[in-house]
Amino acid sequence: MTSSSLPSRRLSVAPMMDWTDRHCRKFHREITRHTWLYTEMVTTGALVYGDVERHLRFNEEEHPVALQLGGSDPKDLATSAKLGQQWGYDEINLNCGCPSERVQKGAFGACLMAEPQLVADCVKAMRDVVDIDVTVKHRIGIDDSESYDFVCDFVGTVAEAGCKTFIVHARNAILKGLSPKENREVPPLKYEYAYQLKRDFPQFEFIINGGIKTLDEIDLHLQHLDGVMLGREAYHNPYVMAQFDQRYYGDASEVKTREQVLEAMIPYISAQLAKEERLKLNSITRHMLGLMQNLPGARGFRQTLSDSKKLASGDPRLLLEAAARLSSTTLA
């Protein structure tokens, strides 16, 4: 897709380690056509020294899809960004928000917010070698740096390198003492910081992330910002995205039912299992456990898709067997 034909970033699904792989993204794309999808974070080392195809291959129908990179060396990031463009990604995103200690040891993720000029150098190095957008996903602060000035200065410095899109996870990252899970829950959300960034830098695109679950919440944030990125809600309750195309992109196409989503995945799963001998059915179906969230019979659906004996058969029609655990009236 050319940049002019890409939908806006009004809605997107966050990059999530161990979750938003290409199978997950294919599943999400069956629910929403226009929402932006992001890869798991891919480190520059994995691309410079590892198996590029394994990390970068994706399904053509995933567009618009962005590659999130983790790294802090401008040269390696430039090499990785160039590979991302060659493989067909629509955007390169730099991770400046992950707080895990493993990522900190690699001197990237949220700890990069302490070095805004280095982030700017990284952005410039990538922008120099690609034609697609280079964006940054970041927190609003790190550790006890809680003032608005901290994130404002960060954005101002990085913007000077040509970054025009900032994805703001509206919490501080606590680099010592909290696990990644706790870092998604304990530091308070400060959406007003993101709103203020948009007021101070109206020429740039700001997308909010963190704790957003409902359409009403999305509507509220879009009154102040350019876009909303959902994380765990999109994964655990993916059918929340079924209304996105009509509601936020003006697409009049009929919304797929849950059962239609399942049926659309069956030929994909069959093709993937035939193509990759080592691929297991569970590698794909694990991303689909939340499709029936909040419906009567959802537990039975999950149990069927988690049954190791049934999964061992490798038969993708297991999806329909799982769906049969719900009454037909609940699948719309």
Secondary structure, 3 states (H helix, E strand, C coil): CCHHHCCCCCEEECCCCCCCCHHHHHHHHHHCCCCEEECCCEEHHHHHCCCHHHHHCCCHHHCCEEEEEECCCHHHHHHHHHHHHHCCCCEEEEEECCCCHHHHHCCCHHHHHHCHHHHHHHHHHHHCCCCCEEEEEECCEECCCCCHHHHHHHHHHHHCCCCCEEEEECCEECCCCCCHHHHCCCCCCCHHHHHHHHHHCCCCEEEEECCCCCHHHHHHHHCCCCEEEECHHHHHCHHHHHHHHHHHHCCCCCCCCHHHHHHHHHHHHHHHHHHCCCCCHHHHHHHHCCCCCCCCCHHHHHHHHCCHHHHHCCCCCHHHHHHCCCCHHHCC
